[in-house]
Structure formats: structure tokens, C-alpha cells
Amino acid sequence: MTALLGSLLVVLLAASCLLTMAEAALGRVSRLRAAALQDEGRRNAAALVRIEEDPPRYLNPIYFALVLSQTGSAILVAIAADRQFGSWGLTAAAVLFTVGYFLLVEAMCRTHAVLHAEPVALALAPTVLAVARLLRLPTRGLIGIANVVLPGKGLKAGPFVSEEDILSMAEAGSEEGAIEEEEKVLIESIFEFGDTLVREIMVPRPDMVVVEAHKPLRKAMDLSIKHGFSRIPVYDKEPDNVVGIVYAKDLFKATRRNGEDKTVERVMRKPVFVPETKPVSELLREMQGSRTHMAIVVDEYGDVAGLVTLEDVLEEIVGEIIDEFDVDEPALVPVRNGTWRVKAKMAIWELNELLDLELSTEEEWTTVGGLMAAQLGKLPEEGNSVTYDGLRLKAEKVTGRRIGTVLVTRVEPDGDG
């Protein structure tokens, strides 16, 4: 009887080792890499591709089998210890088994799989498929029960890695030198990209360069050359009534054909309108599908709120794109100790990062200028100042209703503003 228990224990420990290796190795081989191995003609690569195409379907049974083998081996050790040493030996056996299991399965087997992920994944792919077929029904049943008990959406996709996990891995990889700092920033930008709305990246209506529909082509060409824009919105009667987009290439073609006497409306194209609440990720897909490089942004009332270009969208992922027409002016410039000149349109989160602040980003304002206007309760005039959360904000330059720059100064908590 003792020999049988020992044999079963060895079998369960071996199973635990193989299952742990399979789980660790499969988690480190991507679907693209599996496809590449199949193209190379590697043995079991087709099975590996099948697994990597739907990891939850095959890994959930592996997790279940691993739990069974762990629990079974612990029970066998407890039975053997009780028969051999009595109840007093159970504690010692539990401690020794825990240490031994960790060394054998978690340390040795898992480490080997991590260091040799591809060979291990290829070798164990058929085993994973066999386990998945054997335990498919009980695994689905248990996940179904979990979906009933678990609050929220339940276990719809099986095992997964959260956004926080990926960002933590990127941070750790950057610290260890496995990935470059620029790559880590790109990963973070991609996640932020999915949460960004059009209104956060658009050019506000007062900053738009527009041309009237009834103006001659020369007027539009002058604006295009002056500002370096290849596309300019066209309005009819009032700037908020955008009726088209004029392309610089269309202007040049028309003027070369003796069309100087034509008006802008003769060559303008139909505009694309998007709501300011549209996610930037959706806008990118729409722009790609329609081959559109500029869209007019409207608010909830249908009024023009601004415009957004394909370059604005891409900059959310890769960072600022400076071309030969852009003037690279810093958004924040130190003026003196504890004081900075800041562009009023700078986002609050960006100011927080640059000056190591903790200003709220959950309020109705999103920019430094918006914060100042909200605290003043009116449109700021040059020289107006306000104190907020340890900072003094002073309107340095105001043009019409637009704040250009703001002087931001740190003040003592008891400052009188």
C-alpha cells in the first residue's frame, strides 16, 4: 500500500511539474512567434499555433489539472504521514512537502520553462491539447458556476492580463534594460490613447485658421502659405458655419489653370464632422477607412468646437511631430525661482507631470486657462491673478477672449493670493 501511495505521489508530482512548465512556457510564446515556428517546420508547431490562437480555451484546463495534481499530492502525503507517524507527523510532513514542492515544481520546473520557453512549449503542446480535451467539460462547468457567483461581468475570457499588469511589466522591463525607455513610453501612450476623447486633442475653435467660401483662391493660398497648412476649413457668412475643407493642392491646380478669379467654394471639398466625445481610437479607424486627414469637431449642440487632424491623433501615440513649418516653442519656461511661464492651453495633467503637482484632473476644466477662468468666475484680463491649491496663476498675455500665457508661481499654504 505504501509503495502504491509513493508511486501515485511521484506521478502527481511529475504531472505538476509538466503542467507548470506548460503554463509558464506558453505564456512566453506569442501567436506570431508560434506561426513563425510553424513556417520553419518545427515539430508540434501546428499544435502550438492552435493553442496560441485561443489561450483561455487551453490554459483553463491546465490550471484545473494543476490544482488537481497539487491537491492530490498533498492528500497522499498527509495519508502517508498519518499512517507512518500518526497525527503528530502531519505538521512536519506538510512543512516538508511545501518546501519540497516549491523547490521541485515552482523553482526548478518553472525556471527551466522560462529559460527555454520555445522548446518546452513545442514539446508540451500535444500534452496541453490532450488535457484540454479531457477536462474541457468540467472546466467549462466550473467557469459557468464562477460566472454566476462572481460579481460584475464574470469570467468571460478566462485567464487574462490586466492593463495594470502590462504597464507594470513595461516599467520593470525598462528598469532592467529589457526594453528601451522610449518603448515603455510608447506602451503607456497606447493605453492612454484608448481612453482619450477627441475634445482633449482638438484645436479649439478660436485657434482655427479658416477662410470664407466667397473669398478668391488667392486669399486661401496666402493663408496656406503663411501658416503652412495643407488643409483649411471653409465657412459661409460666419466662422461657426463650416461648409467645407479646401486643400492646398486643389488651390495650386486651380490657379495654374487660370482660375484666379474663382472663389474658394468652387474647389472646396465636403467636410467630415465628428462629435467631441468620440474616442480618438475610433476616429483613427474612421480616418483610415475614409482616407480623411481633417475632421471638424462639434459639441452636443452641433456648434463647431474645433478641428482635429490625423497628425493630432498620431501624436497621441508617438508624441509631438515637428515639421518644417512648426515653431518649436516650449509650453513651459522657467522665469525665475518658483515661477514658470505656461501656455494657457496646457493640459492640467501635463502641468502636474512637469512641475510634480497634484492638481485635480476630475473638475470641469482641463487646461491651465480653464482652471484660471473657473476660479475667477469670469474671462481673465491681463494682470488678473488667482490662488489655487498652492499656486498663484496670473494672466500674462490675453488677446481678445483668449488667454495666451499664464505665470504660475508656487506660494506658501497661507499665501493671500
Secondary structure by P-SEA (a helix, b strand, c coil): caaaaaaaaaaaaaaaaaaaaaaaaaaaccaaaaaaaaaacccaaaaaaaaaacccccaaaaaaaaaaaaaaaaaaaaaaaaaaccccaaaaaaaaaaaaaaaccccaaaaaaaacaaaaaaaaaaaaaaaaaaaaaaaaaaaaaaaaacccccccccccccaaaaaaaaaaaaaaccccaaaaaaaaaaaaaaacccccccccccccccccccccaaaaaaaaaaccccbbbbbccccccccccccaaaaaaaaaaccccccccccccbbbbbcccccaaaaaaaaaaacccbbbbbcccccccccccaaaaaaacccccccccccccccccccccccccccccccaaaaaaaaccccccccccccaaaaaaaaacccccccbbbbcccbbbbbcccccccccbbbbbbbcccccc
